[in-house]
Amino acid sequence: MIKTGTGKSDVWDDHCHRCGGLMVPEQVLEIRSMDFRCVSCGERIDPVILAHREKYSIRNESKTLMIGQ
């Protein structure tokens, strides 16, 4: 899944970031969550994975900005 946009107008692309395949929603009953799964490679995205990726991408962006100065 690829997040495009910023703020309240965030849009989730329906293509896998790993292989470019189609991402489909999949309900996980055990944890009552709606995840996304790639039909080509099996990549799974859930709210926890997204939170970690967002956290680490912000950290990496700040390191890049500090090094570039």
C-alpha positions in Angstrom: 0.0 0.0 0.0 1.3 3.4 -0.9 0.1 6.5 1.0 -0.3 9.6 -1.2 -1.3 13.0 0.0 -0.9 14.7 3.3 -3.2 15.5 6.2 -6.9 14.7 6.1 -6.9 14.0 2.4 -4.7 11.0 2.6 -5.4 8.4 -0.1 -4.3 4.8 -0.1 -3.2 3.4 -3.4 -4.3 -0.2 -4.1 -0.9 -1.4 -5.3 1.6 -3.3 -3.3 4.8 -1.4 -2.5 6.8 -4.6 -2.7 5.7 -6.0 -6.1 3.1 -3.6 -7.5 0.4 -6.3 -7.3 -3.2 -5.6 -6.3 -3.9 -5.1 -2.6 -7.3 -6.3 -1.3 -9.0 -5.7 2.0 -9.1 -8.8 4.3 -11.0 -8.9 7.6 -9.0 -10.6 10.5 -11.7 -11.9 12.9 -9.2 -12.8 15.7 -8.2 -9.2 16.3 -11.2 -7.5 14.7 -9.0 -5.7 12.2 -9.3 -4.8 8.5 -5.9 -5.6 6.9 -4.8 -5.5 3.3 -3.1 -8.4 1.5 -1.4 -8.5 -1.9 -2.8 -11.1 -4.2 0.5 -11.5 -5.9 3.2 -11.8 -3.2 1.2 -12.1 0.0 2.4 -8.9 1.6 0.2 -8.0 4.6 -0.4 -4.5 5.9 -2.3 -3.8 9.1 -2.6 -0.7 11.3 0.4 -1.7 13.5 2.7 -2.1 10.5 1.5 1.2 9.1 2.2 3.0 12.4 5.7 1.6 12.6 6.5 2.5 8.9 5.2 6.0 9.5 7.3 6.4 12.7 10.5 5.2 11.1 10.0 7.1 7.8 9.7 10.4 9.8 12.8 9.5 11.8 14.8 8.7 8.6 13.6 11.9 7.0 14.8 14.0 9.9 18.2 12.3 9.9 18.5 13.0 6.1 17.7 16.7 6.7 20.2 17.0 9.6 23.0 15.4 7.6 22.3 17.5 4.5 22.9 20.8 6.4 
